[in-house]
């Protein structure tokens, strides 16, 4: 068969691959997205779409569609409760987990959302379908790949008809998950720790379970009883729940009947449970030794894996796609230089390492670690024990559910395409619950609500945006515009008055990249700045 030509081929139509297709499709880049399954939505594990991912969806114009897809509604309480079991004692409560409260925040334009990953995937899939430049092929797997200095040739196989075809492309991106075939094709090795724990994921239907306990609505209940330490919570309409026993012994396996018995034991509630799916998963902390070889790149779980505690994995993959998407598009358009795509790994790897450390820390304390049969006891001794355990839980776990510093605080300091500045306090990655906005180069541009009710982010252009205080030199702005026109870089200039800019944007000029990170700030437009931030020069 003859070859088909694309600018980009993406292997894997999970959230990472779909997000990359949206970034490219919105810029008119011709790309092919292939997925070995016959549809999206096979993975039921991830349930948290964090504030950063929903901000990306806002930029794509579909955040409201994800909100509408929420099976529990965006006003459902995003509380995490620690209990001995659903029918037992309450030990601790953590409210507004993952910043899912839909109230308006000065720190971000979109709240987090508790929503099954398959709902997010369908919203992304529907949006991909609006781009004429993107082809999506299900039931299709990559068989082989070769590359030369100019292009990549990919052999694809239709898993239904077993027929093969070949496509050529300028770039191939592996967004094909933990068992990435693309990663194997470039000889990348995952290093770190495999098998931190063995766990089970069970999705089941439980009519009346929400009404059968007295703890009230929550997104997640951590059950600490010694018989079945586990996590459980509502997942979808029609009484669909998830159940996850943790730190299981080697060789542990369940039939459907045994899974039902384990749920009854864990909850202390006898209902006619129906098992919908069950599978084993292993928590690991792994990162690829390289993300990029020639015209082939990796994103998402294909290049970094970490325990799911903190809800980082899927969201990190979406941000990988955003970073990679604008850089590929810029390179194909001609204004992105030879160092631009190289900056993908140098920028994302430190973020991945910081998040992996956070997720691994969260994994260190699971339901098993707060287990004590005396917690359901009565009297003063039991009360004192519950108070002691409550304090232990809050000390160990609050940071896992209040993660704004980790989610928004990643800073690309030291990046070859970020203009460094001399500062008394250098910008660095933030982790944990506290986020301190900064417009230092490399950091996420601080969010602002504008007087007309819009987010400042809504005023950014598709490519670069130059924020201008009243004290900005008009000659510097004119030079920025002139050089952008010469190089073919899209630039939007947005004036900020003194009250709007406030202390968050102290420099007369702040240049914001397509991914909403700051590329430079200052007062006089430096010679060679555009070359620096678009990958033509590392000087």
Protein Blocks (a to p, Z undefined) as FASTA:
>chain_A
ZZdddfbdcehjafklmmmmmmmmmnopacddddfbfbehkamkbmcdcfklmmmmmmno
pmmmmmmmpmnopkbccbddddfblklccfbdcehihhlafbdcfkbcbdcddddfklmm
mmmmmmmmmpmkbccdehiacfbdcddfkbccdddddfklopacddddfbdcdfebjklf
klmmnopacedjehkbccdddddddehklmmpcnbpafbdcdfbfklgcddddfbehhia
cdddehiaehiacdfklmmmmmmmmnopacddddfbdcdddddddddfbfbehjaccehj
lloccdfeholmmmmmmmmmmmmmmmmmmmmnopacfklmmmmmmmmmmmmmmmmmmmmm
mmmpcfklmgcfklmmgcjklmmmmmmmmmmmmmmmmmmmmmklmmmmpccehiakbccd
ddfbdcdddedjbdcddfbehiacdddddfkopafklmpcfkbcddddfklcfklmmmmm
mmmmmnopacddddddfklnmmmlmbfbdcddfkopafbdcjbdcehklmmmnopacZZ
